[in-house]
Amino acid sequence: MEKIIFEMFATVLATITALLPIANPLMTVAILPGMAAHLSASEREAQVKRACVYMAAILVTFLLAGALI
């Protein structure tokens, strides 16, 4: 049981480490205020949510299709 938990932790850590350069959250946080300055708070929130859904969809698509590529 302990080995399974360690392997799951290692897999999650490797996945997060691999996705950080792709998602680049530090640069996104720096760019977002300039790109969304003209939007209202509700529009900005909707735009951020939409971007997160798109990014998740792209990553899941490549996750599932990765074996075929």
N, C-alpha and C positions, 0 to 999 in steps of 0.2 A: 504494500500500500504506500509506503514511504517513497519507494522508487517511482511509482506512478505520479505522485504529487510533484516530485522533483523534476521528472520529465515534462510534465505539463507546465510547470513554472519556467523551465528552460525554453520550451517552445514559445510560450507567450512573450518572454523577454526577447527572444530572437526575432519574433514577428514585429514587436514594437520597435526594436532597433532597426529593422529593415524598412519599416514604414516611415520613420521620422524624416529621413532625407527626402522621401517622396512627397509627403504632406507639407513639410517645412513650416511648422507652426510659428516659429519665431519670426520669419520673414512675413508671413501672412498677417500676424498681429501688427507688424509695423506698416504694412501697406493698406490694410483695411480702412483706417480712418480717412485716408486721402481719397480712396475710391468711393466711399460711401458718405462723404461729407454733405452731399446735396440731398440725401434721403432722410426721411423722417425716421424716428426711432422704430416704429412698427415696420416700415419698409426695409430698414436695415436688418432687423431681426428676421424678417421673411427671406431676405436675400442670403443671409448667413446660413439659415436652415436649408435653403435650396442648394447652396454650394456644398454643404455637408452631405446631403442626400446624393448629389451627383458624384461626389468623390467616393462615397461608399459604394455606389452602384458600379463605378468604373473599377474599383479595387476588387469587388466581388466578381465582376465579369472576368477580369484577368485571373483571379484565383481559380475560377471554375474552368476557364478555357486554357489555362496555363499548360495543362497536360497535352493539349492538342497543338500548341504553338511550337 
